[in-house]
Amino acid sequence: MKAGFRTSAQAAVLRAVHDHPGLTRAQAAAEIGIPSGFAAETVARLVAAELIAERPAPATGRRGRPTAVLSAHPAGPLVAAAAIGQDSWQVAAVELDGTMLAATARAHDGDQDRVLGAVAAAIEALRGRFGARVRAAAVSVPGTVAGSRLVLAPGLSWHGTDLSGLWPYYEPGSEFVVGNNATLAGVAESRRAPGFGSGTMLYLHVDDGIGGALIEAGRAVMGATGAAGEFGHMPFGDPGRRCRCGASGCWNTSIDDGDLRRAVVSAAAGDPGALSAVRAVGSSIGRGVAGLVNALDPHLVVLGGLGSELLRIASGEITVAYHDGLMAFRVMPPPPIAPARLGADGPLLGAADEAFGRLLTDEGLQTWAGRDLLSSSWSG
C-alpha cells in the first residue's frame, strides 16, 4: 500500500509538476505559496506515494550543490489518450509531465465501427500493459462534443456517436474525457509549447474546416454549452454556398480538407497551380484571423494542423490580408501569428491534460493512495 499524505498541498504540488515539468522543489513552493520546509515534506510524501520523482537537474557546469527537479514517477498514474482524426488515429499512455509512452498510430478508412473498435483495442492494450497505473482515458475527436457523445463530425459523416464504450472502467477514481480535437490542441499548445503559455492565445486548427479555441491561463473558453471555438462557421465565406452544418456562407466553405492537403503537397513540390490555390486560402485565413483578432483581442495567434504549412508556404498572403483587415490601432504591432509546435501530438496531449485536470484532486489522490489521507494544515 502506498504511503498516506496530506490533502490539498499534495494536489497543488502535483498540478505544479504537471503544468511545469522540471521545476525544483523551491520553485514548486513558490508556485503554490507554501513554506520550503512544508514543501520538502510534501514532496517526500508524493515520492513515497509513487506520484512524482526527484531527479538530478541537467549539469550546468556551475559549482555548488546539485539541484533536483520534479518529474513524473516511473510507476505513477497514466492517462490512456486517443486522438481520432479525419484519416488516422493515435493512442498513447501519457505521464504526469506530458511524456508519451507506447504510442501507436494507424491510418483508417472512416468506417465508424472499425475505427472505434481499433481505438478501443489499443486503449485496452495499454491497460493490459500498464495495469492500474492507467487511471483515465481521454479521447479527442474532429467534431462537436456533448459529454461523452460525438454530436457531429461532418468530415467523417459520424452523427450522435456514443464514445463511452472506449473506456468501460468506471470504478472510483477513474475518469473518461472526450473533447474536440482543435480545442484540445489549443490547450496543449498553450500548456506544453515553450513561449506560448503567457497571455491570451487564439488557436486556429485548419483541417476539415477551421476550429480552435481562445485560451486564457491554459484553459479554453468553452461558452454556455461547451461548444465554443467553431470559428469555421463564422460568415467569412461565400454567402451563396451552403455549409455541411446547415448554415450559409461559413468560412469552412472556402476550405476543402482533401483538396487543400493535396494542394499543399503539390505547392511544396513547386506546382504553380497548387501554389496559387494555397495562396488564395492563405488570404482567406489572413482575413478571418484579422476579424477574430479585432473581436477577441488575443496576445498571440497560433495556426495548427494544415495552418502551419499554410503559414510556411503562403506567409506573405496571410500577413497582407491579416494586416489589411485589422483595426488601425492594432497594426503597430499586431498580435504575432506563429505555427503550432506540437504537430500531430497536440490533440492527444491536450486530451491527456484535461483528464489529468480531473485526476489531480484530493479525491483522485485518495484513490491512488488506497487509503484515507491525513488532514492538512494548509489549503490553497
Steps between C-alpha positions, in 0.01 A plus 500: 500500500635839411575761764230730633541876456336828572231639276493827304873569518572171323244569231642850452858371467388236250320762292816713506712207377238423236491861379875564527698177460856529626441762766693476827358447846564868580326609181202278584480658846503847347246401236237392752604722791608258773807509729811319377498255791139406434583464131783259583266289714228508233739397223637216715149365552420523128821313415410230755153477345659444156343812355808706421876444486795722586780478246831684464471811285699509175860600564571872455872501573451729797638426844279429796258241621321312219135597456220243479199550274151355532356274233257213448567185704586195285225308679257792518154553351441506126227616265413288197453772238363464148470744212269408213562705187347514155716219361706365790493434873763508772506345849762538774546479875587846635686569823442785744764716330366445147742225399340257253554124542412209271360722224314337211374670183299351215326620185126433476228492236236694697280198576363580846486146638846405376660822624343486845578128528867560418529793742328302777741211444801734517375655825437152643854402404634791706286387791641150462857627485489759779220362716350719772746779420256599224259717700303661217433507129472812288386517138537783249262501203451723193154629577254650744488326838239480776613299801626164373307531173634617166205705376624561147823442309416616144832388352442143621119503456465386861189616684393448861784259572522372858870469589460374856564142389865589444552503878288247693691547828276722707638410843557775761780733404476416131420770245391510136538822303393582143583826325527673164839452336553867414410618850723240664789576265472865601508404867812292443676773302431746781623267774773298328657713225783722629413869490129455428373493858485869586203725432198417285556273202272456198556153358371411153515143372466464122394148406154401384397862541619741767461446871691615801476669832564817692739399779544698821738383774521157337123450487269515201203734514224244438184713491149430627464150350867402478512536122697826465776511241302411187670784317452337162128572524542875516369677185841561340419293189282529190141572617374307200656173615329270748724343765464140618394639839183639339595870499593710196822689445714321759875557492539122464348515151821663376707201615470139383724283714581239236562755225704719734720211614574405140563863407740548791703195395505609137583860586793386714624309194480816288173452310391855398126424487506346845706790632238744371221304671690485830568873487129568447420296809775689681328830420173361637675389817660843543169683463327268745780529755473878481130488577556269797785713633283811474227324698698297753815707566755218550871545571594227253349301211616141440417303184492122526416207276538602136524859626867450581570399138290788370703739712820358352388504137269805491632718782500808276134465405398423858691799635368748242137393545541495878639852519245635251215367714617632835363804673752779466605510864599131490743524213802630696582236600230240437482175695754268334389191307712192577491138382398233749792313656350170612391379159278192483550432873311815605145357522619189685708695753215745553262211568742356756537839666124530544484155658785578739314816598226273639740253661717749686251562778485391861251228409720377217802481727303312763410237244859472381632469856248231585433641845357805675726802495607702797338838552716795401589820679530673164247554223529684176 
